[in-house]
Amino acid sequence: MLLQTLITGLSIGGIYALMAVGYSLVFSVLNFSNFAHGAVIMLGAYIGLGVVRFLAPSLLPAVAVAMIGAGVLAVLNERLAYSLLRRRKAPSLYLMISAMGCAVLLENLVYATIGSRFYAYPEFFATSVVTLAGSTVSLLDLFAFIFSIGAIGGLHLFLTRTKTGIAIRAGVADMTMCSLMGVNLDRLIAVVFFLAGAFAGVAGIFLGIKYLVYPTMGWITNKAYIAAVIGGLGSLPGALIGGLILGIVETLVSTYISSVYRDLFSFGLLIALLLYLPNGLLGRETGEKV
């Protein structure tokens, strides 16, 4: 029972980590929380569902198209909503307000065009289970966890082994110096938002398979934001660790106490951590970037 609960928690935590990575990537470069990220996750779920229903009834094409589609949407979001503010050196608060407005706009566009109905993905994994140490575990949970870890590992290799990844890390340290060294900041930021959107697309599909697809499903990213803060905003390993911790805590509370108290423990954990570690588990103290 405990092993089954832990694996389910790791699966949910892996999905939280996929979503938290998007928050951390954007925060690390632009120093603001992109609250429109949840709407991109929601649109990624709809894109994947459209691929499954009208083009190819299989999971991998849906994941590929959702990653590309959500990545492009994230880039367009940055160009239309944040780019001008960024060039005018607007405070981070203005960018956050713009992000909230974008989230509401995108949700209402879905309401106006697709409607408020709930949609379900096909049961790709049906009721398939595997047995580990005497416990039965859903194949979907195992797949989600392994895929999440692999995707985040691939992102880590991209950031550490490629020129573009190294440029992103340089931009995190000092955007002005990065620009003076000849890096195209607009292109760099577009890459960051595309990566964040691609991870949002994958997370949206997993959320849609595990639960349902509906216009306000992006609000579940409040949990992903908690995970990002627990791990340390701007830290990629922190996003992974924070997501896994939150997923395990929620699953243990739901199983052994009550699902009614799940959110209470999640937000309580966040408050307790911020009191003692304001920068999260792996966050670093940095001076204001000027």
Backbone hydrogen bonds in HBPLUS format (Angstrom, degrees):
<---DONOR---> <-ACCEPTOR-->    atom                        ^
c    i                          cat <-CA-CA->   ^        H-A-AA   ^      H-
h    n   atom  resd res      DA  || num        DHA   H-A  angle D-A-AA Bond
n    s   type  num  typ     dist DA aas  dist angle  dist       angle   num
A0005-THR N   A0001-MET O   2.94 MM   4  6.15 155.9  2.00 146.6 153.4     1
A0006-LEU N   A0002-LEU O   2.86 MM   4  6.11 157.8  1.90 152.3 158.3     2
A0007-ILE N   A0003-LEU O   2.95 MM   4  6.18 161.9  1.98 153.7 158.0     3
A0008-THR N   A0004-GLN O   3.01 MM   4  6.20 158.6  2.05 146.3 152.4     4
A0009-GLY N   A0005-THR O   2.87 MM   4  6.10 153.7  1.94 144.7 152.8     5
A0010-LEU N   A0006-LEU O   2.80 MM   4  6.10 149.7  1.89 147.0 155.6     6
A0011-SER N   A0007-ILE O   2.92 MM   4  6.16 150.0  2.01 144.7 152.8     7
A0012-ILE N   A0008-THR O   3.00 MM   4  6.32 167.1  2.02 154.3 156.2     8
A0013-GLY N   A0009-GLY O   2.76 MM   4  5.86 154.5  1.83 143.5 152.3     9
A0014-GLY N   A0010-LEU O   2.75 MM   4  5.88 141.7  1.89 139.8 149.5    10
A0015-ILE N   A0011-SER O   3.19 MM   4  6.57 150.7  2.28 145.1 151.8    11
A0016-TYR N   A0012-ILE O   2.94 MM   4  6.29 159.8  1.99 150.2 156.3    12
A0017-ALA N   A0013-GLY O   2.81 MM   4  6.02 150.0  1.90 143.0 151.8    13
A0018-LEU N   A0014-GLY O   2.99 MM   4  6.31 151.6  2.07 143.5 150.3    14
A0019-MET N   A0015-ILE O   3.15 MM   4  6.49 155.6  2.21 149.0 154.8    15
A0020-ALA N   A0016-TYR O   2.76 MM   4  5.99 156.3  1.82 150.7 158.7    16
A0021-VAL N   A0017-ALA O   2.89 MM   4  6.02 146.1  2.01 150.6 157.2    17
A0022-GLY N   A0019-MET O   3.20 MM   3  5.61 128.6  2.48 105.2 116.1    18
A0024-SER N   A0020-ALA O   2.93 MM   4  6.21 165.0  1.96 156.7 160.8    19
A0025-LEU N   A0021-VAL O   2.85 MM   4  6.01 161.3  1.88 155.1 159.5    20
A0026-VAL N   A0022-GLY O   3.28 MM   4  6.39 175.2  2.28 149.5 150.7    21
A0027-PHE N   A0023-TYR O   2.93 MM   4  6.04 163.7  1.96 151.6 157.1    22
A0028-SER N   A0024-SER O   2.87 MM   4  5.87 155.2  1.94 146.0 152.3    23
A0029-VAL N   A0026-VAL O   3.25 MM   3  5.48 132.2  2.49 100.3 111.9    24
A0030-LEU N   A0026-VAL O   2.86 MM   4  5.87 168.9  1.87 165.7 167.4    25
A0031-ASN N   A0027-PHE O   2.81 MM   4  4.39 136.9  1.99 119.5 126.3    26
A0035-PHE N   A0033-SER O   3.07 MM   2  5.87 116.4  2.50 112.4  96.1    27
A0037-HIS N   A0034-ASN O   3.07 MM   3  5.76 161.8  2.11 120.3 123.8    28
A0039-ALA N   A0036-ALA O   3.10 MM   3  5.37 124.3  2.42 102.4 115.7    29
A0040-VAL N   A0036-ALA O   3.25 MM   4  6.67 148.7  2.36 147.4 156.2    30
A0041-ILE N   A0037-HIS O   3.03 MM   4  6.37 151.0  2.12 147.5 155.5    31
A0042-MET N   A0038-GLY O   3.01 MM   4  6.31 156.8  2.06 146.0 151.9    32
A0043-LEU N   A0039-ALA O   2.95 MM   4  6.22 156.9  2.00 145.5 151.4    33
A0044-GLY N   A0040-VAL O   2.84 MM   4  6.06 149.3  1.94 145.0 153.9    34
A0045-ALA N   A0041-ILE O   3.03 MM   4  6.37 148.3  2.14 146.8 154.7    35
A0046-TYR N   A0042-MET O   3.14 MM   4  6.53 152.8  2.21 145.1 152.2    36
A0047-ILE N   A0043-LEU O   2.85 MM   4  6.10 155.7  1.91 150.4 157.5    37
A0048-GLY N   A0044-GLY O   2.98 MM   4  6.18 167.4  2.00 149.8 152.7    38
A0049-LEU N   A0045-ALA O   2.98 MM   4  6.15 154.8  2.04 143.3 150.8    39
A0050-GLY N   A0046-TYR O   2.88 MM   4  6.10 152.4  1.96 146.8 154.0    40
A0051-VAL N   A0047-ILE O   3.02 MM   4  6.35 154.5  2.08 151.1 157.8    41
A0052-VAL N   A0048-GLY O   3.02 MM   4  6.28 161.5  2.06 149.9 154.6    42
A0053-ARG N   A0049-LEU O   2.97 MM   4  6.15 155.8  2.03 148.2 154.5    43
A0054-PHE N   A0050-GLY O   2.93 MM   4  5.85 158.7  1.97 149.3 154.6    44
A0055-LEU N   A0051-VAL O   2.92 MM   4  4.94 149.8  2.01 130.3 137.2    45
A0056-ALA N   A0051-VAL O   2.84 MM   5  5.90 151.2  1.92 146.0 155.4    46
A0058-SER N   A0056-ALA O   2.76 MM   2  5.58 141.9  1.90 102.3  93.2    47
A0063-VAL N   A0059-LEU O   2.92 MM   4  6.20 154.8  1.98 156.9 164.7    48
A0064-ALA N   A0060-LEU O   2.96 MM   4  6.19 166.0  1.98 157.3 160.5    49
A0065-VAL N   A0061-PRO O   2.97 MM   4  6.10 172.4  1.97 153.7 155.6    50
A0066-ALA N   A0062-ALA O   2.91 MM   4  5.89 157.5  1.96 144.2 151.5    51
A0067-MET N   A0063-VAL O   2.93 MM   4  6.06 154.8  2.00 147.5 153.9    52
A0068-ILE N   A0064-ALA O   3.14 MM   4  6.42 164.3  2.17 148.8 152.5    53
A0069-GLY N   A0065-VAL O   2.77 MM   4  5.89 170.2  1.78 155.8 159.3    54
A0070-ALA N   A0066-ALA O   2.85 MM   4  5.76 165.9  1.87 144.6 149.5    55
A0071-GLY N   A0067-MET O   2.96 MM   4  5.90 148.0  2.06 136.6 146.1    56
A0072-VAL N   A0068-ILE O   2.94 MM   4  6.18 158.7  1.99 151.8 156.5    57
A0073-LEU N   A0069-GLY O   2.99 MM   4  6.23 160.0  2.03 149.0 154.9    58
A0074-ALA N   A0070-ALA O   2.93 MM   4  6.11 151.4  2.02 143.6 151.0    59
A0075-VAL N   A0071-GLY O   3.07 MM   4  6.35 153.4  2.14 145.3 152.1    60
A0076-LEU N   A0072-VAL O   2.94 MM   4  6.24 162.5  1.97 153.5 158.1    61
A0077-ASN N   A0073-LEU O   2.87 MM   4  6.05 151.3  1.95 144.3 152.7    62
A0078-GLU N   A0074-ALA O   3.05 MM   4  6.35 153.2  2.13 144.1 150.1    63
A0079-ARG N   A0075-VAL O   2.95 MM   4  6.26 161.6  1.99 152.8 157.8    64
A0080-LEU N   A0076-LEU O   2.91 MM   4  6.01 161.0  1.94 153.2 157.4    65
A0081-ALA N   A0077-ASN O   2.91 MM   4  5.71 156.1  1.97 145.7 152.4    66
A0082-TYR N   A0078-GLU O   3.01 MM   4  4.91 144.5  2.14 121.1 131.9    67
A0083-SER N   A0078-GLU O   2.83 MM   5  5.85 140.3  1.98 170.8 170.2    68
A0086-ARG N   A0082-TYR O   2.80 MM   4  5.94 157.9  1.85 159.9 167.2    69
A0087-ARG N   A0083-SER O   2.97 MM   4  6.25 157.9  2.02 152.4 157.5    70
A0088-ARG N   A0084-LEU O   3.08 MM   4  6.29 141.5  2.23 142.6 152.8    71
A0090-ALA N   A0085-LEU O   2.98 MM   5  5.26 172.0  1.99 157.7 156.0    72
A0089-LYS N   A0086-ARG O   3.07 MM   3  5.13 158.9  2.12 107.4 110.9    73
A0094-TYR N   A0091-PRO O   3.06 MM   3  5.65 131.9  2.30 112.7 122.9    74
A0096-MET N   A0092-SER O   2.98 MM   4  6.31 153.9  2.05 152.9 160.5    75
A0097-ILE N   A0093-LEU O   2.96 MM   4  6.23 155.0  2.02 149.4 155.9    76
A0098-SER N   A0094-TYR O   2.95 MM   4  6.17 157.5  2.01 145.2 151.6    77
A0099-ALA N   A0095-LEU O   2.89 MM   4  6.13 148.9  1.99 142.4 151.3    78
A0100-MET N   A0096-MET O   2.99 MM   4  6.29 154.7  2.05 147.8 153.5    79
A0101-GLY N   A0097-ILE O   3.05 MM   4  6.35 157.6  2.10 147.9 153.9    80
A0102-CYS N   A0098-SER O   2.94 MM   4  6.24 151.2  2.02 146.4 154.5    81
A0103-ALA N   A0099-ALA O   2.99 MM   4  6.28 154.7  2.06 149.1 155.5    82
A0104-VAL N   A0100-MET O   3.13 MM   4  6.44 161.9  2.16 151.3 154.8    83
A0105-LEU N   A0101-GLY O   2.94 MM   4  6.11 159.4  1.98 148.1 154.5    84
A0106-LEU N   A0102-CYS O   2.89 MM   4  6.06 169.2  1.90 157.0 158.5    85
A0107-GLU N   A0103-ALA O   3.09 MM   4  6.22 161.4  2.13 146.9 152.2    86
A0108-ASN N   A0104-VAL O   3.04 MM   4  6.21 162.0  2.08 149.0 153.7    87
A0109-LEU N   A0105-LEU O   2.91 MM   4  6.16 143.4  2.05 146.1 157.0    88
A0110-VAL N   A0106-LEU O   3.11 MM   4  6.38 150.7  2.20 144.5 151.2    89
A0111-TYR N   A0107-GLU O   3.00 MM   4  6.38 157.1  2.05 146.9 153.5    90
A0112-ALA N   A0108-ASN O   2.91 MM   4  6.07 154.3  1.97 142.8 149.3    91
A0113-THR N   A0109-LEU O   2.97 MM   4  6.09 141.7  2.12 142.3 151.8    92
A0114-ILE N   A0110-VAL O   2.78 MM   4  5.32 149.8  1.87 140.9 151.1    93
A0115-GLY N   A0110-VAL O   3.01 MM   5  6.34 157.1  2.06 148.1 151.5    94
A0119-TYR N   A0213-VAL O   2.92 MM  94  5.00 161.0  1.96 143.4 149.6    95
A0213-VAL N   A0119-TYR O   2.79 MM  94  5.00 162.6  1.82 151.0 155.0    96
A0124-PHE N   A0122-PRO O   2.91 MM   2  5.66 122.6  2.25 112.1  95.3    97
A0126-ALA N   A0123-GLU O   3.10 MM   3  4.65 145.9  2.22  91.0 101.4    98
A0128-SER N   A0125-PHE O   2.86 MM   3  5.73 165.0  1.88 153.8 158.0    99
A0139-LEU N   A0128-SER O   3.04 MM  11  5.66 169.2  2.05 142.0 139.0   100
A0130-VAL N   A0137-VAL O   2.87 MM   7  5.36 158.1  1.91 150.7 156.6   101
A0137-VAL N   A0130-VAL O   2.79 MM   7  5.36 163.6  1.82 159.6 165.4   102
A0132-LEU N   A0135-SER O   2.77 MM   3  5.20 164.6  1.80 157.1 158.4   103
A0135-SER N   A0132-LEU O   2.83 MM   3  5.20 166.0  1.85 119.3 123.9   104
A0142-LEU N   A0138-SER O   3.21 MM   4  6.60 160.4  2.25 149.9 154.3   105
A0143-PHE N   A0139-LEU O   2.89 MM   4  6.06 165.0  1.91 150.6 155.1   106
A0144-ALA N   A0140-LEU O   2.86 MM   4  5.98 165.5  1.88 153.1 157.0   107
A0145-PHE N   A0141-ASP O   3.07 MM   4  6.20 161.0  2.10 146.3 151.3   108
A0146-ILE N   A0142-LEU O   2.96 MM   4  6.16 173.1  1.97 156.7 158.5   109
A0147-PHE N   A0143-PHE O   2.84 MM   4  5.88 166.1  1.86 153.9 158.5   110
A0148-SER N   A0144-ALA O   2.96 MM   4  5.96 156.7  2.01 141.3 148.1   111
A0149-ILE N   A0145-PHE O   3.03 MM   4  6.26 166.8  2.05 153.7 156.5   112
A0150-GLY N   A0146-ILE O   2.94 MM   4  6.10 161.6  1.98 148.8 154.5   113
A0151-ALA N   A0147-PHE O   2.84 MM   4  6.01 160.3  1.88 152.3 157.3   114
A0152-ILE N   A0148-SER O   3.02 MM   4  6.19 165.7  2.04 152.3 155.9   115
A0153-GLY N   A0149-ILE O   2.89 MM   4  6.00 153.0  1.96 145.0 153.4   116
A0154-GLY N   A0150-GLY O   2.87 MM   4  6.10 151.4  1.96 145.1 152.8   117
A0155-LEU N   A0151-ALA O   2.98 MM   4  6.29 150.6  2.07 143.4 151.4   118
A0156-HIS N   A0152-ILE O   2.97 MM   4  6.24 152.5  2.05 144.5 151.8   119
A0157-LEU N   A0153-GLY O   3.05 MM   4  6.39 155.7  2.11 147.8 153.6   120
A0158-PHE N   A0154-GLY O   2.97 MM   4  6.24 154.0  2.04 145.5 152.9   121
A0159-LEU N   A0155-LEU O   2.93 MM   4  6.20 157.3  1.98 152.6 157.9   122
A0160-THR N   A0156-HIS O   3.07 MM   4  6.22 135.2  2.27 142.3 153.9   123
A0161-ARG N   A0157-LEU O   2.79 MM   4  5.57 141.8  1.93 151.2 158.1   124
A0166-ILE N   A0162-THR O   2.94 MM   4  6.20 156.4  2.00 148.9 155.3   125
A0167-ALA N   A0163-LYS O   2.87 MM   4  6.11 150.1  1.96 144.9 153.7   126
A0168-ILE N   A0164-THR O   2.93 MM   4  6.24 147.7  2.04 145.8 154.5   127
A0169-ARG N   A0165-GLY O   3.04 MM   4  6.36 158.3  2.09 147.2 152.5   128
A0170-ALA N   A0166-ILE O   2.87 MM   4  6.14 146.0  1.98 142.8 153.0   129
A0171-GLY N   A0167-ALA O   2.85 MM   4  6.10 150.0  1.94 143.9 152.2   130
A0172-VAL N   A0168-ILE O   2.96 MM   4  6.30 143.9  2.09 145.4 155.4   131
A0173-ALA N   A0169-ARG O   3.26 MM   4  6.56 149.0  2.37 138.0 144.8   132
A0174-ASP N   A0170-ALA O   2.94 MM   4  6.28 163.7  1.97 155.9 159.8   133
A0178-CYS N   A0174-ASP O   3.04 MM   4  6.15 152.5  2.12 143.5 151.9   134
A0179-SER N   A0175-MET O   2.95 MM   4  6.19 148.8  2.05 144.8 152.3   135
A0180-LEU N   A0176-THR O   2.99 MM   4  6.32 155.8  2.05 149.3 156.1   136
A0181-MET N   A0177-MET O   3.03 MM   4  6.26 132.7  2.26 141.2 153.0   137
A0183-VAL N   A0178-CYS O   3.26 MM   5  5.83 156.7  2.32 153.5 150.6   138
A0182-GLY N   A0179-SER O   2.99 MM   3  5.35 158.5  2.04 113.6 116.8   139
A0188-LEU N   A0184-ASN O   2.95 MM   4  6.18 156.8  2.00 150.4 158.0   140
A0189-ILE N   A0185-LEU O   2.84 MM   4  6.00 165.0  1.86 155.7 158.5   141
A0190-ALA N   A0186-ASP O   2.98 MM   4  6.13 149.4  2.07 140.3 149.2   142
A0191-VAL N   A0187-ARG O   3.00 MM   4  6.29 151.8  2.08 146.8 153.4   143
A0192-VAL N   A0188-LEU O   3.06 MM   4  6.40 156.4  2.11 146.8 153.1   144
A0193-PHE N   A0189-ILE O   2.95 MM   4  6.23 163.2  1.98 152.4 155.9   145
A0194-PHE N   A0190-ALA O   2.86 MM   4  6.03 150.6  1.95 145.0 153.9   146
A0195-LEU N   A0191-VAL O   2.92 MM   4  6.14 161.3  1.96 152.4 156.7   147
A0196-ALA N   A0192-VAL O   2.97 MM   4  6.23 161.7  2.01 148.4 153.8   148
A0197-GLY N   A0193-PHE O   2.82 MM   4  5.96 156.4  1.88 145.1 151.9   149
A0198-ALA N   A0194-PHE O   2.80 MM   4  6.02 151.7  1.88 148.0 156.1   150
A0199-PHE N   A0195-LEU O   3.08 MM   4  6.35 162.3  2.11 152.3 155.5   151
A0200-ALA N   A0196-ALA O   3.01 MM   4  6.21 143.8  2.14 137.6 148.5   152
A0201-GLY N   A0197-GLY O   2.85 MM   4  6.18 146.3  1.97 147.5 156.0   153
A0202-VAL N   A0198-ALA O   3.22 MM   4  6.60 157.0  2.27 148.2 152.6   154
A0203-ALA N   A0199-PHE O   2.99 MM   4  6.20 167.5  2.01 149.8 153.5   155
A0204-GLY N   A0200-ALA O   2.83 MM   4  5.98 154.1  1.90 147.8 155.0   156
A0205-ILE N   A0201-GLY O   3.15 MM   4  6.42 152.6  2.22 144.7 150.7   157
A0206-PHE N   A0202-VAL O   3.09 MM   4  6.44 166.0  2.11 156.6 159.8   158
A0207-LEU N   A0203-ALA O   2.90 MM   4  6.10 159.5  1.95 151.7 157.8   159
A0208-GLY N   A0204-GLY O   2.88 MM   4  6.04 153.9  1.95 142.8 150.5   160
A0209-ILE N   A0205-ILE O   2.88 MM   4  6.14 153.1  1.95 151.9 158.8   161
A0210-LYS N   A0206-PHE O   2.93 MM   4  6.03 163.5  1.95 148.3 153.1   162
A0211-TYR N   A0207-LEU O   2.76 MM   4  5.72 153.3  1.83 146.5 154.3   163
A0217-MET N   A0214-TYR O   3.15 MM   3  5.58 165.2  2.17 123.8 124.2   164
A0219-TRP N   A0216-THR O   3.16 MM   3  5.95 168.5  2.17 121.1 124.3   165
A0220-ILE N   A0217-MET O   3.17 MM   3  5.95 167.6  2.19 118.9 122.7   166
A0221-THR N   A0218-GLY O   3.00 MM   3  5.75 164.1  2.02 117.7 122.9   167
A0222-ASN N   A0219-TRP O   3.06 MM   3  5.86 166.0  2.08 119.2 121.7   168
A0223-LYS N   A0220-ILE O   2.98 MM   3  5.85 150.5  2.06 121.5 126.4   169
A0225-TYR N   A0221-THR O   2.78 MM   4  6.08 151.0  1.86 150.6 158.0   170
A0226-ILE N   A0222-ASN O   3.02 MM   4  6.32 150.2  2.11 139.4 147.2   171
A0227-ALA N   A0223-LYS O   2.91 MM   4  6.26 155.1  1.97 147.0 153.9   172
A0228-ALA N   A0224-ALA O   2.88 MM   4  6.18 154.1  1.95 147.1 153.8   173
A0229-VAL N   A0225-TYR O   2.93 MM   4  6.18 155.4  1.99 149.2 155.6   174
A0230-ILE N   A0226-ILE O   2.83 MM   4  6.06 158.8  1.87 152.9 159.3   175
A0231-GLY N   A0227-ALA O   2.98 MM   4  6.18 165.6  2.00 150.8 154.2   176
A0232-GLY N   A0228-ALA O   2.82 MM   4  5.81 135.8  2.02 135.6 148.7   177
A0281-LEU N   A0230-ILE O   2.78 MM  51  6.15 164.5  1.80 152.7 154.8   178
A0282-LEU N   A0231-GLY O   2.80 MM  51  5.64 158.7  1.85 132.9 140.3   179
A0235-SER N   A0232-GLY O   2.98 MM   3  5.61 151.6  2.06 147.4 147.4   180
A0239-ALA N   A0235-SER O   2.94 MM   4  6.21 143.7  2.07 141.9 150.5   181
A0240-LEU N   A0236-LEU O   3.26 MM   4  6.61 156.9  2.31 150.0 155.1   182
A0241-ILE N   A0237-PRO O   2.92 MM   4  6.18 171.7  1.93 156.7 158.6   183
A0242-GLY N   A0238-GLY O   2.76 MM   4  5.75 164.5  1.78 149.8 155.3   184
A0243-GLY N   A0239-ALA O   2.99 MM   4  5.98 155.5  2.05 139.2 145.8   185
A0244-LEU N   A0240-LEU O   3.05 MM   4  6.27 164.3  2.08 152.7 156.5   186
A0245-ILE N   A0241-ILE O   2.93 MM   4  6.10 163.9  1.95 153.2 158.0   187
A0246-LEU N   A0242-GLY O   3.00 MM   4  6.09 167.1  2.02 147.8 151.6   188
A0247-GLY N   A0243-GLY O   2.93 MM   4  6.07 161.6  1.97 148.7 154.2   189
A0248-ILE N   A0244-LEU O   3.02 MM   4  6.15 163.3  2.05 150.2 154.1   190
A0249-VAL N   A0245-ILE O   2.94 MM   4  6.12 167.1  1.96 155.1 159.0   191
A0250-GLU N   A0246-LEU O   2.97 MM   4  6.09 170.0  1.98 153.7 156.3   192
A0251-THR N   A0247-GLY O   3.07 MM   4  6.17 159.4  2.11 144.1 150.0   193
A0252-LEU N   A0248-ILE O   2.91 MM   4  6.05 163.6  1.93 154.3 158.7   194
A0253-VAL N   A0249-VAL O   2.97 MM   4  6.12 162.4  2.00 151.6 156.6   195
A0254-SER N   A0250-GLU O   2.92 MM   4  6.07 162.4  1.95 147.9 153.0   196
A0255-THR N   A0251-THR O   2.95 MM   4  6.05 152.0  2.03 145.8 153.1   197
A0256-TYR N   A0252-LEU O   2.90 MM   4  5.88 172.1  1.90 153.8 156.4   198
A0257-ILE N   A0253-VAL O   2.89 MM   4  5.10 144.5  2.01 134.3 141.1   199
A0258-SER N   A0253-VAL O   2.93 MM   5  6.07 126.3  2.23 142.0 154.1   200
A0261-TYR N   A0258-SER O   3.09 MM   3  5.71 148.0  2.20 113.9 120.7   201
A0262-ARG N   A0259-SER O   3.22 MM   3  5.07 164.6  2.24 102.2 106.3   202
A0265-PHE N   A0261-TYR O   3.06 MM   4  6.31 158.2  2.11 155.2 158.6   203
A0266-SER N   A0262-ARG O   3.05 MM   4  6.33 153.9  2.12 146.0 154.1   204
A0267-PHE N   A0263-ASP O   2.96 MM   4  6.11 176.4  1.96 157.7 157.0   205
A0268-GLY N   A0264-LEU O   2.92 MM   4  5.86 145.0  2.04 136.8 147.9   206
A0269-LEU N   A0265-PHE O   2.83 MM   4  5.90 151.6  1.91 142.5 149.0   207
A0270-LEU N   A0266-SER O   3.14 MM   4  6.45 153.1  2.22 141.2 148.4   208
A0271-ILE N   A0267-PHE O   2.96 MM   4  6.21 163.4  1.99 148.7 152.3   209
A0272-ALA N   A0268-GLY O   2.93 MM   4  6.10 167.8  1.94 151.2 154.8   210
A0273-LEU N   A0269-LEU O   2.96 MM   4  6.07 157.9  2.01 146.2 152.4   211
A0274-LEU N   A0270-LEU O   2.95 MM   4  6.15 162.5  1.98 152.5 157.2   212
A0275-LEU N   A0271-ILE O   3.08 MM   4  6.29 141.1  2.24 145.4 155.2   213
A0276-TYR N   A0273-LEU O   3.12 MM   3  5.41 128.9  2.39 102.4 114.7   214
A0277-LEU N   A0273-LEU O   2.52 MM   4  5.42 163.2  1.55 166.5 172.8   215
A0280-GLY N   A0277-LEU O   2.92 MM   3  5.31 165.2  1.94 124.7 125.9   216
